[in-house]
């Protein structure tokens, strides 16, 4: 299971602070796309191009520039560029 914490308007868009995915491994691009599909909005204001992914080991990156895979037990924080602090 992969735990994903959501911040800013992504959290509002999904109506949740956190989501979990049952898979043992997913890449961040897939996680972002799944979050977009889960959004209550017809046109979510986030994508892999305007979102920061932070992994518990301290790694932070824009998903569009990396194909980083997240494994079971790792925690991910997804932050929109315009997160409001």
N, CA, C and O atoms as a GROMACS GRO file, in nm:
protein
  340
    1UNK      N    1   0.084  -0.117   0.000
    1UNK     CA    2   0.000   0.000   0.000
    1UNK      C    3   0.089   0.124   0.000
    1UNK      O    4   0.189   0.131   0.071
    2UNK      N    5   0.049   0.221  -0.081
    2UNK     CA    6   0.122   0.347  -0.092
    2UNK      C    7   0.032   0.459  -0.039
    2UNK      O    8  -0.081   0.475  -0.086
    3UNK      N    9   0.081   0.535   0.057
    3UNK     CA   10   0.005   0.645   0.116
    3UNK      C   11   0.048   0.776   0.053
    3UNK      O   12   0.167   0.806   0.041
    4UNK      N   13  -0.052   0.856   0.012
    4UNK     CA   14  -0.026   0.984  -0.053
    4UNK      C   15  -0.098   1.094   0.024
    4UNK      O   16  -0.221   1.094   0.032
    5UNK      N   17  -0.021   1.187   0.079
    5UNK     CA   18  -0.079   1.304   0.147
    5UNK      C   19  -0.099   1.414   0.045
    5UNK      O   20  -0.016   1.434  -0.043
    6UNK      N   21  -0.210   1.485   0.058
    6UNK     CA   22  -0.246   1.589  -0.038
    6UNK      C   23  -0.248   1.724   0.031
    6UNK      O   24  -0.296   1.736   0.144
    7UNK      N   25  -0.197   1.826  -0.037
    7UNK     CA   26  -0.195   1.962   0.017
    7UNK      C   27  -0.263   2.058  -0.080
    7UNK      O   28  -0.283   2.027  -0.198
    8UNK      N   29  -0.296   2.175  -0.029
    8UNK     CA   30  -0.349   2.284  -0.111
    8UNK      C   31  -0.477   2.248  -0.184
    8UNK      O   32  -0.561   2.174  -0.133
    9UNK      N   33  -0.490   2.301  -0.305
    9UNK     CA   34  -0.614   2.281  -0.380
    9UNK      C   35  -0.630   2.136  -0.428
    9UNK      O   36  -0.740   2.098  -0.468
   10UNK      N   37  -0.524   2.057  -0.426
   10UNK     CA   38  -0.540   1.915  -0.460
   10UNK      C   39  -0.622   1.847  -0.351
   10UNK      O   40  -0.711   1.766  -0.380
   11UNK      N   41  -0.593   1.880  -0.227
   11UNK     CA   42  -0.671   1.826  -0.115
   11UNK      C   43  -0.818   1.868  -0.129
   11UNK      O   44  -0.907   1.785  -0.111
   12UNK      N   45  -0.842   1.994  -0.161
   12UNK     CA   46  -0.980   2.042  -0.178
   12UNK      C   47  -1.048   1.974  -0.295
   12UNK      O   48  -1.165   1.938  -0.288
   13UNK      N   49  -0.975   1.957  -0.401
   13UNK     CA   50  -1.029   1.895  -0.523
   13UNK      C   51  -1.074   1.751  -0.499
   13UNK      O   52  -1.172   1.705  -0.558
   14UNK      N   53  -1.001   1.680  -0.413
   14UNK     CA   54  -1.035   1.541  -0.384
   14UNK      C   55  -1.119   1.525  -0.257
   14UNK      O   56  -1.177   1.419  -0.233
   15UNK      N   57  -1.126   1.631  -0.176
   15UNK     CA   58  -1.204   1.626  -0.054
   15UNK      C   59  -1.145   1.534   0.052
   15UNK      O   60  -1.217   1.476   0.133
   16UNK      N   61  -1.012   1.522   0.050
   16UNK     CA   62  -0.946   1.433   0.145
   16UNK      C   63  -0.803   1.479   0.169
   16UNK      O   64  -0.740   1.539   0.081
   17UNK      N   65  -0.752   1.451   0.289
   17UNK     CA   66  -0.613   1.484   0.322
   17UNK      C   67  -0.516   1.378   0.271
   17UNK      O   68  -0.397   1.405   0.253
   18UNK      N   69  -0.568   1.258   0.249
   18UNK     CA   70  -0.481   1.146   0.214
   18UNK      C   71  -0.558   1.043   0.134
   18UNK      O   72  -0.677   1.023   0.154
   19UNK      N   73  -0.488   0.978   0.041
   19UNK     CA   74  -0.544   0.864  -0.030
   19UNK      C   75  -0.442   0.750  -0.025
   19UNK      O   76  -0.323   0.773  -0.005
   20UNK      N   77  -0.489   0.631  -0.041
   20UNK     CA   78  -0.400   0.515  -0.046
   20UNK      C   79  -0.425   0.438  -0.173
   20UNK      O   80  -0.537   0.433  -0.224
   21UNK      N   81  -0.319   0.378  -0.223
   21UNK     CA   82  -0.329   0.292  -0.340
   21UNK      C   83  -0.281   0.153  -0.298
   21UNK      O   84  -0.179   0.142  -0.230
   22UNK      N   85  -0.352   0.049  -0.338
   22UNK     CA   86  -0.319  -0.087  -0.291
   22UNK      C   87  -0.195  -0.148  -0.356
   22UNK      O   88  -0.142  -0.247  -0.306
   23UNK      N   89  -0.149  -0.092  -0.465
   23UNK     CA   90  -0.036  -0.150  -0.537
   23UNK      C   91   0.092  -0.150  -0.454
   23UNK      O   92   0.107  -0.073  -0.360
   24UNK      N   93   0.182  -0.239  -0.491
   24UNK     CA   94   0.313  -0.245  -0.424
   24UNK      C   95   0.412  -0.146  -0.484
   24UNK      O   96   0.511  -0.111  -0.421
   25UNK      N   97   0.384  -0.100  -0.607
   25UNK     CA   98   0.474  -0.006  -0.673
   25UNK      C   99   0.396   0.073  -0.777
   25UNK      O  100   0.320   0.016  -0.855
   26UNK      N  101   0.416   0.203  -0.778
   26UNK     CA  102   0.356   0.292  -0.878
   26UNK      C  103   0.455   0.403  -0.908
   26UNK      O  104   0.531   0.444  -0.820
   27UNK      N  105   0.453   0.453  -1.031
   27UNK     CA  106   0.536   0.571  -1.055
   27UNK      C  107   0.452   0.696  -1.025
   27UNK      O  108   0.329   0.692  -1.026
   28UNK      N  109   0.520   0.804  -0.998
   28UNK     CA  110   0.454   0.927  -0.957
   28UNK      C  111   0.361   0.980  -1.066
   28UNK      O  112   0.254   1.034  -1.035
   29UNK      N  113   0.399   0.966  -1.191
   29UNK     CA  114   0.312   1.012  -1.300
   29UNK      C  115   0.177   0.942  -1.293
   29UNK      O  116   0.074   1.006  -1.311
   30UNK      N  117   0.177   0.813  -1.268
   30UNK     CA  118   0.053   0.736  -1.256
   30UNK      C  119  -0.028   0.784  -1.136
   30UNK      O  120  -0.150   0.795  -1.145
   31UNK      N  121   0.039   0.810  -1.026
   31UNK     CA  122  -0.031   0.859  -0.907
   31UNK      C  123  -0.101   0.991  -0.937
   31UNK      O  124  -0.218   1.009  -0.901
   32UNK      N  125  -0.032   1.084  -1.002
   32UNK     CA  126  -0.092   1.214  -1.035
   32UNK      C  127  -0.213   1.194  -1.127
   32UNK      O  128  -0.317   1.256  -1.105
   33UNK      N  129  -0.200   1.110  -1.228
   33UNK     CA  130  -0.312   1.087  -1.320
   33UNK      C  131  -0.431   1.025  -1.248
   33UNK      O  132  -0.545   1.061  -1.275
   34UNK      N  133  -0.406   0.932  -1.157
   34UNK     CA  134  -0.516   0.873  -1.080
   34UNK      C  135  -0.583   0.977  -0.990
   34UNK      O  136  -0.705   0.978  -0.975
   35UNK      N  137  -0.502   1.064  -0.931
   35UNK     CA  138  -0.559   1.170  -0.848
   35UNK      C  139  -0.647   1.262  -0.932
   35UNK      O  140  -0.754   1.305  -0.888
   36UNK      N  141  -0.603   1.293  -1.052
   36UNK     CA  142  -0.684   1.376  -1.142
   36UNK      C  143  -0.818   1.310  -1.171
   36UNK      O  144  -0.922   1.377  -1.175
   37UNK      N  145  -0.818   1.180  -1.192
   37UNK     CA  146  -0.942   1.107  -1.218
   37UNK      C  147  -1.033   1.103  -1.096
   37UNK      O  148  -1.155   1.095  -1.109
   38UNK      N  149  -0.974   1.108  -0.978
   38UNK     CA  150  -1.050   1.104  -0.853
   38UNK      C  151  -1.107   1.241  -0.816
   38UNK      O  152  -1.193   1.250  -0.728
   39UNK      N  153  -1.062   1.345  -0.881
   39UNK     CA  154  -1.103   1.482  -0.849
   39UNK      C  155  -1.253   1.501  -0.867
   39UNK      O  156  -1.315   1.442  -0.956
   40UNK      N  157  -1.310   1.584  -0.780
   40UNK     CA  158  -1.452   1.618  -0.791
   40UNK      C  159  -1.475   1.720  -0.903
   40UNK      O  160  -1.588   1.740  -0.946
   41UNK      N  161  -1.369   1.783  -0.948
   41UNK     CA  162  -1.377   1.886  -1.051
   41UNK      C  163  -1.365   1.824  -1.189
   41UNK      O  164  -1.289   1.729  -1.208
   42UNK      N  165  -1.439   1.878  -1.285
   42UNK     CA  166  -1.432   1.825  -1.421
   42UNK      C  167  -1.298   1.855  -1.487
   42UNK      O  168  -1.253   1.781  -1.574
   43UNK      N  169  -1.236   1.965  -1.445
   43UNK     CA  170  -1.105   2.002  -1.499
   43UNK      C  171  -1.013   2.036  -1.381
   43UNK      O  172  -1.001   2.153  -1.344
   44UNK      N  173  -0.948   1.935  -1.324
   44UNK     CA  174  -0.861   1.961  -1.209
   44UNK      C  175  -0.752   2.062  -1.244
   44UNK      O  176  -0.702   2.063  -1.356
   45UNK      N  177  -0.717   2.146  -1.148
   45UNK     CA  178  -0.617   2.249  -1.171
   45UNK      C  179  -0.475   2.203  -1.144
   45UNK      O  180  -0.387   2.285  -1.120
   46UNK      N  181  -0.452   2.073  -1.148
   46UNK     CA  182  -0.317   2.022  -1.125
   46UNK      C  183  -0.285   1.913  -1.226
   46UNK      O  184  -0.373   1.845  -1.277
   47UNK      N  185  -0.158   1.899  -1.253
   47UNK     CA  186  -0.110   1.796  -1.345
   47UNK      C  187   0.034   1.762  -1.306
   47UNK      O  188   0.088   1.817  -1.210
   48UNK      N  189   0.095   1.673  -1.380
   48UNK     CA  190   0.234   1.638  -1.348
   48UNK      C  191   0.329   1.752  -1.381
   48UNK      O  192   0.447   1.746  -1.345
   49UNK      N  193   0.280   1.857  -1.448
   49UNK     CA  194   0.365   1.969  -1.485
   49UNK      C  195   0.364   2.083  -1.384
   49UNK      O  196   0.452   2.168  -1.386
   50UNK      N  197   0.265   2.086  -1.294
   50UNK     CA  198   0.257   2.196  -1.197
   50UNK      C  199   0.241   2.144  -1.054
   50UNK      O  200   0.178   2.208  -0.970
   51UNK      N  201   0.299   2.029  -1.029
   51UNK     CA  202   0.287   1.963  -0.900
   51UNK      C  203   0.425   1.916  -0.854
   51UNK      O  204   0.506   1.868  -0.933
   52UNK      N  205   0.448   1.930  -0.725
   52UNK     CA  206   0.573   1.882  -0.665
   52UNK      C  207   0.544   1.754  -0.588
   52UNK      O  208   0.446   1.746  -0.514
   53UNK      N  209   0.628   1.654  -0.606
   53UNK     CA  210   0.616   1.529  -0.532
   53UNK      C  211   0.734   1.520  -0.436
   53UNK      O  212   0.849   1.538  -0.475
   54UNK      N  213   0.704   1.493  -0.310
   54UNK     CA  214   0.808   1.476  -0.209
   54UNK      C  215   0.796   1.336  -0.151
   54UNK      O  216   0.689   1.294  -0.107
   55UNK      N  217   0.907   1.264  -0.151
   55UNK     CA  218   0.911   1.128  -0.099
   55UNK      C  219   0.973   1.134   0.040
   55UNK      O  220   1.055   1.222   0.068
   56UNK      N  221   0.935   1.043   0.126
   56UNK     CA  222   0.977   1.047   0.265
   56UNK      C  223   1.128   1.047   0.285
   56UNK      O  224   1.176   1.088   0.390
   57UNK      N  225   1.203   1.002   0.186
   57UNK     CA  226   1.349   1.001   0.200
   57UNK      C  227   1.410   1.139   0.173
   57UNK      O  228   1.533   1.154   0.174
   58UNK      N  229   1.325   1.239   0.149
   58UNK     CA  230   1.374   1.374   0.127
   58UNK      C  231   1.382   1.414  -0.019
   58UNK      O  232   1.408   1.530  -0.050
   59UNK      N  233   1.359   1.321  -0.109
   59UNK     CA  234   1.362   1.351  -0.251
   59UNK      C  235   1.240   1.434  -0.289
   59UNK      O  236   1.128   1.402  -0.247
   60UNK      N  237   1.260   1.538  -0.367
   60UNK     CA  238   1.151   1.621  -0.416
   60UNK      C  239   1.175   1.649  -0.564
   60UNK      O  240   1.288   1.676  -0.605
   61UNK      N  241   1.069   1.642  -0.642
   61UNK     CA  242   1.085   1.663  -0.786
   61UNK      C  243   0.950   1.691  -0.851
   61UNK      O  244   0.845   1.670  -0.791
   62UNK      N  245   0.956   1.738  -0.974
   62UNK     CA  246   0.837   1.756  -1.057
   62UNK      C  247   0.816   1.625  -1.132
   62UNK      O  248   0.906   1.580  -1.203
   63UNK      N  249   0.700   1.562  -1.117
   63UNK     CA  250   0.676   1.432  -1.179
   63UNK      C  251   0.700   1.429  -1.330
   63UNK      O  252   0.734   1.323  -1.384
   64UNK      N  253   0.683   1.540  -1.400
   64UNK     CA  254   0.704   1.542  -1.544
   64UNK      C  255   0.850   1.517  -1.581
   64UNK      O  256   0.880   1.479  -1.694
   65UNK      N  257   0.942   1.539  -1.486
   65UNK     CA  258   1.084   1.527  -1.517
   65UNK      C  259   1.147   1.399  -1.464
   65UNK      O  260   1.267   1.378  -1.480
   66UNK      N  261   1.067   1.314  -1.401
   66UNK     CA  262   1.124   1.193  -1.342
   66UNK      C  263   1.022   1.080  -1.346
   66UNK      O  264   0.901   1.103  -1.338
   67UNK      N  265   1.072   0.960  -1.358
   67UNK     CA  266   0.982   0.844  -1.357
   67UNK      C  267   1.003   0.766  -1.227
   67UNK      O  268   1.004   0.643  -1.227
   68UNK      N  269   1.020   0.837  -1.119
   68UNK     CA  270   1.047   0.777  -0.988
   68UNK      C  271   0.933   0.684  -0.949
   68UNK      O  272   0.816   0.720  -0.955
   69UNK      N  273   0.969   0.564  -0.909
   69UNK     CA  274   0.871   0.467  -0.861
   69UNK      C  275   0.865   0.474  -0.709
   69UNK      O  276   0.967   0.488  -0.642
   70UNK      N  277   0.745   0.463  -0.657
   70UNK     CA  278   0.721   0.460  -0.514
   70UNK      C  279   0.681   0.318  -0.478
   70UNK      O  280   0.602   0.255  -0.549
   71UNK      N  281   0.736   0.268  -0.369
   71UNK     CA  282   0.709   0.130  -0.329
   71UNK      C  283   0.626   0.126  -0.202
   71UNK      O  284   0.618   0.223  -0.127
   72UNK      N  285   0.564   0.011  -0.180
   72UNK     CA  286   0.484  -0.011  -0.059
   72UNK      C  287   0.558   0.038   0.064
   72UNK      O  288   0.678   0.013   0.081
   73UNK      N  289   0.486   0.108   0.148
   73UNK     CA  290   0.544   0.159   0.272
   73UNK      C  291   0.601   0.299   0.261
   73UNK      O  292   0.617   0.367   0.362
   74UNK      N  293   0.633   0.343   0.139
   74UNK     CA  294   0.684   0.480   0.123
   74UNK      C  295   0.566   0.577   0.127
   74UNK      O  296   0.458   0.549   0.076
   75UNK      N  297   0.590   0.690   0.186
   75UNK     CA  298   0.489   0.794   0.194
   75UNK      C  299   0.525   0.906   0.097
   75UNK      O  300   0.641   0.945   0.086
   76UNK      N  301   0.425   0.955   0.027
   76UNK     CA  302   0.442   1.061  -0.072
   76UNK      C  303   0.357   1.180  -0.030
   76UNK      O  304   0.245   1.164   0.017
   77UNK      N  305   0.410   1.300  -0.048
   77UNK     CA  306   0.333   1.422  -0.029
   77UNK      C  307   0.325   1.491  -0.165
   77UNK      O  308   0.427   1.513  -0.230
   78UNK      N  309   0.204   1.525  -0.206
   78UNK     CA  310   0.181   1.590  -0.333
   78UNK      C  311   0.142   1.736  -0.305
   78UNK      O  312   0.046   1.763  -0.233
   79UNK      N  313   0.219   1.829  -0.362
   79UNK     CA  314   0.200   1.972  -0.334
   79UNK      C  315   0.185   2.046  -0.467
   79UNK      O  316   0.273   2.038  -0.552
   80UNK      N  317   0.074   2.117  -0.485
   80UNK     CA  318   0.063   2.201  -0.607
   80UNK      C  319   0.158   2.320  -0.594
   80UNK      O  320   0.185   2.365  -0.483
   81UNK      N  321   0.207   2.370  -0.705
   81UNK     CA  322   0.298   2.485  -0.700
   81UNK      C  323   0.234   2.602  -0.626
   81UNK      O  324   0.301   2.674  -0.553
   82UNK      N  325   0.104   2.621  -0.647
   82UNK     CA  326   0.034   2.732  -0.581
   82UNK      C  327  -0.044   2.678  -0.461
   82UNK      O  328  -0.167   2.676  -0.462
   83UNK      N  329   0.029   2.635  -0.358
   83UNK     CA  330  -0.035   2.567  -0.246
   83UNK      C  331  -0.076   2.660  -0.132
   83UNK      O  332  -0.148   2.616  -0.042
   84UNK      N  333  -0.033   2.783  -0.132
   84UNK     CA  334  -0.077   2.878  -0.031
   84UNK      C  335  -0.012   2.863   0.106
   84UNK      O  336  -0.061   2.918   0.204
   85UNK      N  337   0.096   2.791   0.113
   85UNK     CA  338   0.170   2.782   0.239
   85UNK      C  339   0.137   2.665   0.325
   85UNK      O  340   0.194   2.650   0.433
   0.00000   0.00000   0.00000
